[in-house]
Amino acid sequence: MVNIWANVLHVVGAPARATRRLTHAQGADRTGLGRLIELTAAHSAGDALVTVALAGALLFRLPVGQARGQVAAYLLVTMVPFAVVAPFVGPVLDRLRSGRRYIMAGTLLARGLLCWGMAGAVHASDAVTLFPSALAVLVLSKAYNVSRAAIMPSLLPADIPLVTANARVALFALVSAGAGAGLATGLSAAAGPDWVLRAAVPVFLLCGVFAVRLPRHVDAPDPEEDEPRPRWRTRSVVGSVVGEAMGANAAIRVQSGFLVFFLLFLVQDGHLRGVDPTVALALLAAAAGAGGLAGAAAGSWTRSRSPQLTVLATLALATVATVAAAFVFTIWTAAAVALVGAFAQGLGKLAFDAIVQREIGEEVRSSAFGVAETLLQIAWVSGGLLGLVLSLFVAGPAGLGVMSAALALSFGRLLTLRRRRLATRPATA
């Protein structure tokens, strides 16, 4: 019996030790970056459990027509209040810089409690309770992401660029989310989405405990009383470099939301003939997951010191892929554009985070990230609603043609803005 347990511990411990070596490489163990990577990976696994549970509760158990209504309602519920509440998250975090660890822990512990309540709402089919709780979980998740992005420069080892550090966090988070989604899918099929939400409770509660154990230097001194309070971060305030990167990422998020719901309902409506809907959905999901991993991996390998060019390149890549898929629309080109879109979204967001972390001072960095997360959330929801509506009226090529035109216009506008900026300020990269 002792030998059996020793073998079990060896099998479990070997991957854990290998993971720890990767997360703590290049000085990440000394600065605390390794702990943040592990915490964010566990946080992403919990988010994956919630996402799969809500998808099972809101979408796949309903007829296609009814599912559209439920999804549209969920998208609107997440967008409208989030646009009102989320901009205040950043200024609050900026005013409470000395308690960042506890704020991050609070978002995690609160999500654990909300998941327990949502499990009861799913079991009882109580949409009145479920939607506001899902919104609160989303806002708290964004608050965690804002805090995590704001503290990244304080945990950065000397020989790791910001894009690489962000990418390392994102890569482990994606792998963990994929594992969590696989586990959640099996548990949902076996016991129902309510039990998936119950399984998320201990994940978030443990993450809350680990958040408090982050290094103390992530907490910065609170601002002085006479220090100007953080304001709403408009494009003119954050600067043209951050504004351009934010616009490019917003366009990519619109495409991402559009692809998710447009392709999903095309498949469920049977517009991709000759392809089993289950196989098609699995292929699209696998392509999107692979694209996200590739984007994070590319960010971790790159040594680029010009993230602005990286952002524009990702938008250009997403545009070209969407145009090609519009001309030749099959399940394989749909999978390809899903892969490229996820790659562009992942790498573009990493570069954008690095730009904000470099260009925006610590005293208002959380505010800048809070507004950016709000804009990107609204962009994703807007794209999702557009895809949902167009799936009712047009086929695949026409829908992708509309998105191609929007992406091309956005890219042309941002390229023009960049050229004007470089012409007036030659020293700016």
C-alpha positions in Angstrom: 0.0 0.0 0.0 2.8 2.4 0.8 4.4 1.7 -2.6 1.1 2.4 -4.3 0.7 5.8 -2.6 4.4 6.6 -3.3 3.8 5.9 -7.0 0.7 8.0 -7.1 2.5 10.9 -5.4 5.3 10.6 -7.9 2.9 10.6 -10.9 1.1 13.6 -9.6 4.2 15.4 -8.3 6.3 15.1 -11.4 4.1 17.3 -13.6 3.7 19.8 -10.7 7.4 20.1 -10.3 7.9 20.5 -14.0 5.2 23.2 -14.1 6.8 25.0 -11.1 10.2 25.1 -12.9 8.5 26.7 -15.9 6.5 29.3 -14.0 9.5 30.2 -11.8 12.1 30.4 -14.7 14.3 33.4 -15.4 14.0 34.9 -12.0 10.2 34.7 -11.7 10.5 32.9 -8.4 12.4 35.9 -6.9 10.1 38.7 -8.0 6.8 36.8 -7.4 5.9 36.6 -11.0 5.8 32.8 -10.7 3.2 32.9 -8.0 1.0 35.3 -10.1 1.2 32.9 -13.0 0.1 30.0 -10.9 -2.7 32.1 -9.3 -4.0 33.3 -12.7 -3.9 29.8 -14.1 -6.1 28.6 -11.3 -8.4 31.6 -11.7 -8.7 30.8 -15.4 -9.7 27.2 -14.6 -12.5 28.5 -12.4 -13.6 30.9 -15.1 -13.7 28.0 -17.5 -16.0 26.0 -15.2 -18.4 29.0 -15.0 -18.4 29.5 -18.7 -19.1 25.9 -19.5 -21.8 25.7 -16.9 -23.6 28.8 -18.2 -23.3 27.6 -21.8 -24.9 24.3 -20.7 -27.7 26.1 -18.8 -28.4 28.9 -21.3 -27.8 27.4 -24.8 -27.4 23.7 -25.5 -30.5 22.6 -23.7 -32.7 24.9 -25.7 -34.1 24.8 -29.3 -32.1 27.0 -31.7 -34.7 29.8 -31.9 -35.2 30.0 -28.1 -31.4 29.8 -27.6 -30.9 32.9 -29.7 -33.3 34.8 -27.5 -31.5 33.6 -24.3 -28.1 34.4 -25.7 -29.1 37.9 -26.8 -30.6 38.6 -23.4 -27.4 37.3 -21.7 -25.2 39.5 -24.0 -27.3 42.6 -23.3 -27.3 41.9 -19.6 -23.5 41.6 -19.5 -22.9 44.7 -21.7 -25.2 47.4 -20.4 -24.6 47.2 -16.7 -20.9 46.3 -17.2 -20.5 49.5 -19.2 -21.9 51.5 -16.3 -20.1 49.6 -13.4 -16.8 48.6 -14.8 -15.3 52.1 -15.5 -15.5 52.8 -11.7 -13.5 49.6 -10.9 -10.2 51.1 -12.1 -10.4 54.4 -10.1 -11.3 52.5 -7.0 -8.3 50.2 -7.5 -6.1 53.2 -8.1 -7.2 54.8 -4.8 -6.6 51.5 -2.9 -3.1 50.6 -4.2 -1.9 49.5 -0.8 -4.4 46.7 -0.7 -4.2 45.1 -4.1 -3.6 41.6 -2.8 -6.7 41.8 -0.7 -8.8 43.3 -3.5 -7.7 40.4 -5.8 -8.5 38.0 -3.0 -11.9 39.6 -2.5 -12.9 39.2 -6.1 -12.0 35.5 -6.0 -13.8 34.8 -2.7 -16.9 36.7 -3.9 -17.0 34.6 -7.1 -16.9 31.4 -5.1 -20.0 32.5 -3.1 -21.8 33.6 -6.3 -21.1 30.3 -7.9 -22.8 28.5 -5.1 -25.9 30.8 -5.5 -25.9 30.4 -9.3 -25.8 26.6 -8.9 -29.1 26.8 -7.0 -30.5 29.2 -9.7 -29.6 26.9 -12.5 -31.1 23.9 -10.7 -34.3 25.8 -10.2 -34.3 27.5 -13.6 -34.3 30.9 -11.9 -33.2 33.3 -14.6 -34.0 36.3 -12.3 -31.2 35.3 -10.0 -28.9 33.7 -12.6 -28.4 36.7 -14.9 -27.5 39.3 -12.2 -25.2 36.7 -10.6 -23.5 35.9 -13.9 -23.0 39.7 -14.4 -21.4 40.1 -11.0 -19.1 37.1 -11.7 -18.1 38.8 -15.0 -17.4 42.2 -13.4 -15.4 40.6 -10.6 -13.4 38.6 -13.1 -12.6 41.8 -15.0 -11.6 43.5 -11.7 -9.2 40.7 -11.1 -7.7 41.0 -14.6 -7.4 44.8 -14.2 -5.5 44.3 -10.8 -3.3 41.6 -12.3 -2.3 43.7 -15.3 -1.7 46.7 -13.1 0.8 44.9 -10.8 2.7 43.2 -13.5 5.5 45.8 -13.8 6.2 45.4 -10.1 6.8 41.7 -10.5 8.8 41.9 -13.7 12.3 40.2 -13.6 15.1 42.3 -15.1 15.6 40.0 -18.2 12.0 39.5 -19.2 10.2 42.1 -21.4 6.6 43.0 -20.6 5.1 41.3 -23.7 6.9 38.1 -22.7 5.8 38.2 -19.1 2.2 38.9 -20.1 2.4 36.1 -22.6 3.7 33.6 -20.0 0.8 34.4 -17.7 -1.6 34.1 -20.7 -0.1 30.8 -21.9 -0.5 29.1 -18.5 -3.9 30.6 -18.1 -5.1 29.2 -21.5 -3.7 25.7 -20.7 -5.4 25.7 -17.4 -8.7 27.0 -18.9 -8.6 24.3 -21.5 -8.1 21.6 -18.8 -10.9 23.2 -16.7 -13.3 23.3 -19.7 -12.6 19.6 -20.5 -13.3 18.7 -16.9 -16.4 20.9 -16.8 -17.8 19.4 -20.0 -17.6 15.9 -18.7 -19.0 16.9 -15.3 -21.9 18.8 -16.9 -22.8 15.8 -19.1 -22.7 13.5 -16.1 -24.3 15.6 -13.4 -25.5 18.8 -14.9 -24.3 22.4 -15.1 -25.3 23.2 -11.5 -22.7 20.7 -10.2 -20.0 22.4 -12.4 -20.8 25.6 -10.6 -20.5 23.9 -7.3 -17.1 22.5 -8.3 -16.0 26.1 -9.1 -16.7 27.2 -5.5 -13.6 25.6 -3.9 -11.4 26.6 -6.8 -12.2 30.3 -6.3 -12.0 30.1 -2.5 -8.5 28.5 -2.6 -7.4 31.1 -5.2 -8.6 33.8 -2.8 -6.3 32.4 -0.1 -3.3 32.2 -2.5 -3.9 35.8 -3.6 -3.2 37.1 -0.1 0.1 35.2 -0.2 1.4 37.2 -3.2 4.6 39.3 -2.4 3.9 42.4 -0.4 5.7 44.7 -2.9 2.7 44.3 -5.3 1.0 46.8 -2.9 2.0 50.4 -3.7 1.5 53.3 -1.3 -2.0 54.9 -1.5 -2.1 58.3 -3.2 -1.8 61.4 -1.1 -4.9 63.4 -0.3 -3.9 66.2 -2.5 -3.0 63.9 -5.5 -5.5 64.3 -8.3 -8.1 61.5 -8.4 -8.0 59.2 -11.4 -10.3 60.4 -14.1 -12.2 58.6 -16.9 -9.4 57.6 -19.3 -10.3 58.9 -22.8 -8.2 58.5 -25.9 -7.0 62.1 -25.6 -5.8 61.5 -22.0 -4.1 58.1 -22.4 -2.3 59.3 -25.6 -2.4 58.4 -29.2 -0.2 55.3 -28.8 -2.5 53.7 -26.3 -5.6 54.9 -28.2 -4.4 53.3 -31.4 -3.7 50.0 -29.7 -7.0 50.1 -28.0 -8.9 50.7 -31.3 -7.1 47.8 -33.0 -7.9 45.4 -30.1 -11.5 46.6 -30.1 -11.8 45.7 -33.8 -10.3 42.3 -33.2 -12.7 41.7 -30.3 -15.7 42.6 -32.5 -14.5 40.0 -35.0 -14.0 37.4 -32.2 -17.6 37.9 -30.8 -19.0 37.8 -34.3 -17.3 34.6 -35.2 -18.4 32.8 -32.0 -22.1 33.4 -32.5 -22.3 33.6 -36.3 -20.5 30.3 -36.8 -22.3 28.7 -33.9 -25.8 29.4 -35.2 -24.8 28.6 -38.8 -23.7 25.2 -37.6 -26.8 24.7 -35.4 -29.1 25.8 -38.3 -27.5 23.2 -40.6 -26.1 25.7 -43.1 -22.8 23.7 -43.3 -24.2 20.7 -45.2 -22.5 17.4 -45.2 -20.9 18.1 -41.8 -22.2 16.7 -38.5 -23.0 19.7 -36.2 -21.2 18.2 -33.2 -18.1 17.5 -35.3 -18.2 21.0 -36.7 -18.5 22.7 -33.3 -15.7 20.6 -31.9 -13.5 21.5 -34.9 -14.2 25.2 -34.5 -13.6 25.1 -30.7 -10.4 23.2 -31.2 -9.2 25.8 -33.8 -10.0 28.7 -31.6 -8.3 27.1 -28.6 -5.2 26.3 -30.8 -5.1 29.9 -32.0 -5.2 31.3 -28.5 -2.4 29.0 -27.4 -0.4 30.0 -30.5 -0.9 33.7 -29.7 0.3 33.3 -26.2 3.3 31.2 -27.3 4.2 33.7 -29.9 4.1 36.4 -27.3 6.3 34.4 -24.9 8.9 33.9 -27.6 9.0 37.3 -29.1 11.6 39.9 -28.1 10.0 42.7 -30.0 10.4 46.1 -28.4 7.7 47.7 -30.6 4.3 46.3 -29.4 2.5 49.0 -31.4 3.6 47.3 -34.7 2.6 43.9 -33.2 -1.0 45.2 -32.5 -1.4 46.5 -36.1 0.0 43.3 -37.5 -2.5 41.2 -35.6 -5.4 43.3 -36.9 -4.0 43.0 -40.5 -3.7 39.3 -40.1 -7.3 39.0 -38.8 -8.6 41.1 -41.7 -6.8 39.0 -44.4 -8.0 35.7 -42.9 -11.6 37.0 -42.8 -11.5 38.2 -46.4 -10.1 34.9 -47.6 -12.8 32.9 -45.7 -15.5 35.1 -47.2 -14.4 34.2 -50.7 -14.0 30.5 -50.0 -16.4 29.5 -47.2 -16.2 25.9 -46.0 -15.9 24.3 -42.6 -12.1 24.3 -43.0 -11.9 28.0 -43.9 -14.2 28.7 -41.0 -11.9 26.8 -38.7 -8.9 28.6 -40.2 -10.4 32.1 -39.6 -11.4 31.0 -36.0 -7.8 30.0 -35.4 -6.3 33.1 -36.9 -8.9 35.3 -35.1 -8.0 33.7 -31.7 -4.3 34.1 -32.5 -4.7 37.8 -33.3 -6.9 38.4 -30.2 -4.4 36.7 -27.9 -1.2 38.3 -29.3 -2.8 41.7 -29.8 -4.1 41.8 -26.2 -0.6 40.9 -24.9 1.0 43.7 -26.9 -1.7 46.1 -25.8 -1.2 45.3 -22.1 2.5 45.9 -22.5 1.8 49.3 -24.1 -0.4 50.4 -21.2 2.0 49.1 -18.7 4.8 51.1 -20.4 3.0 54.3 -21.3 0.6 54.8 -18.3 1.9 55.7 -14.8 1.1 53.5 -11.8 -1.1 56.2 -10.3 -3.8 55.8 -13.0 -2.8 52.4 -14.6 -5.8 50.5 -13.1 -8.1 53.2 -14.5 -6.7 52.8 -17.9 -7.0 49.0 -17.8 -10.6 49.3 -16.4 -11.7 51.4 -19.3 -9.9 49.2 -21.8 -11.6 46.1 -20.4 -14.9 47.9 -20.6 -14.4 48.9 -24.2 -13.2 45.4 -25.2 -16.1 43.7 -23.5 -18.6 46.0 -25.3 -16.8 45.4 -28.6 -17.0 41.6 -28.1 -20.7 41.7 -27.1 -21.5 44.0 -30.1 -19.7 41.6 -32.4 -21.7 38.7 -30.9 -25.0 40.5 -31.3 -24.1 41.3 -34.9 -23.2 37.7 -35.6 -26.4 36.5 -33.9 -28.6 38.8 -36.0 -26.8 38.1 -39.3 -27.1 34.4 -38.8 -30.8 34.8 -39.3 -30.6 36.4 -42.7 -27.4 35.7 -44.6 -25.2 32.7 -45.4 -21.5 32.3 -44.4 -19.8 34.2 -47.2 -22.1 37.3 -46.9 -21.7 37.5 -43.1 -17.9 37.2 -43.3 -17.9 39.8 -46.1 -19.6 42.3 -43.8 -17.0 41.6 -41.1 -14.2 41.9 -43.6 -15.3 45.3 -44.7 -15.5 46.5 -41.1 -12.1 45.2 -40.3 -10.6 46.7 -43.4 -12.0 50.1 -42.6 -10.8 49.9 -39.0 -7.3 48.9 -40.2 -7.1 51.7 -42.7 -8.2 54.3 -40.2 -5.6 53.2 -37.6 -2.9 53.1 -40.2 -3.7 56.6 -41.2 -3.7 57.8 -37.6 -0.3 56.1 -37.0 1.2 57.8 -40.1 0.0 61.2 -39.0 1.4 60.7 -35.5 4.8 59.6 -36.9 4.8 62.6 -39.2 4.2 65.1 -36.5 6.4 63.3 -33.8 9.2 61.5 -35.7 10.8 60.4 -32.4 7.8 58.3 -31.4 7.9 54.7 -32.5 
